[in-house]
């Protein structure tokens, strides 16, 4: 219970810091912003300190709760990312604004959100329950394709970070966004319609579709704001911040979907044996029925 609470608290702190950092980047790149957008460095450092404390606590709790497989190495990896973030932050202070270091720090921040999301998933008691197996409905195998959405979104996150820090123009990021949005929408809808009765699979797939739709809307508003910033309301900088945060959440949701697919989707023989041995799963798996 405490492990899950710590993971959720860490997620809230990481997303808050990501939003603050995105706001700072928007202000530093010259976008017209309201007075409240000037973030006090104390707030940034305070959030970073909270994240460090929660990361150490997550490692300690993970070592105590040894029945959650893989949690301790994941918690240690989260702490390592946090320390790397802190080191890059100090490097930015000593070097001044550096676009490359800024991109690396931004990408690590997105990766941290994903890692904490996986920790939250694994700490959930529901994840420890036996899988409700369903037959693979796709060719090639859904399990083989499970990680492709996450890889595509990760590439888009890198392009977005490079654009925001001025390393590349908007065209690569915009072209990638159109491609990734279309592919993720199709993938999410296919999984949701193929397994309509499997609550966990359907929820993970539908979540991807909604996040992608929101990400496209926020991204278009943010792009229009950057293109014609002088004629737009300064408060629209919040759409840029929301776009960055939702990018992280979308990447995390894609990784969660891949883990859910790997746990619950299997070949026909295994799925049939599981449904025979566990009649209580019948009607919840989304398998085809006559």
HUWOLIN-V891573 format. One record per pair of residues at least 6 apart in sequence whose ideal C-beta (glycine too) atoms are under 6 Angstrom apart, sorted by the first residue. I is the first residue (numbers start at 0). J is the second residue. Records with the same first field share a line. If there is no record, write none. Layout:
I=J, J
//
This chain:
1=60
2=60, 64, 122
3=122
5=56, 57, 60
6=118, 119, 122
7=119
8=53
9=53, 115
10=115, 119
12=49, 50
13=111, 112, 115
15=46
16=46
17=108, 244, 247
18=240, 244
19=38, 43
21=240, 243
22=36, 38, 240
23=38
24=163
25=236, 239
26=32, 36
30=228, 236
31=228, 233
32=233, 236
33=233, 234
50=81
51=81
54=77, 78, 81
57=74
58=74, 75, 78
61=70, 71, 74
62=71
67=121
70=121
73=118
77=114
80=107, 111
83=107
84=107
87=100, 104
90=100
91=100
98=164, 165, 166
101=164
102=160, 161, 164
105=160
106=157, 160
109=156, 247, 250
112=247, 251
113=250, 251, 254
116=251
120=126, 255
130=262, 263
131=263, 280, 284
132=265, 270, 273
133=194, 197, 264, 270, 284, 285, 286
134=267, 270
135=141, 264
136=193
141=260, 264
142=261, 264
145=257, 260, 261
146=257
148=183, 186, 253
149=253, 254, 257
151=179
152=249, 250, 253
153=250
155=175, 179
156=246, 250
158=171, 172, 175
159=172
161=167
162=169, 172
180=211, 215
183=207, 211
184=208, 211
187=204, 207, 208
190=204
191=201, 204, 205
194=200, 201, 285
195=285
196=283, 285
197=284, 285
199=259
200=263
203=256, 259
206=252
207=252, 256
210=249, 252
213=245
214=245, 249
217=238, 241, 242
218=242
220=238
221=238, 239, 242
224=231, 235
//
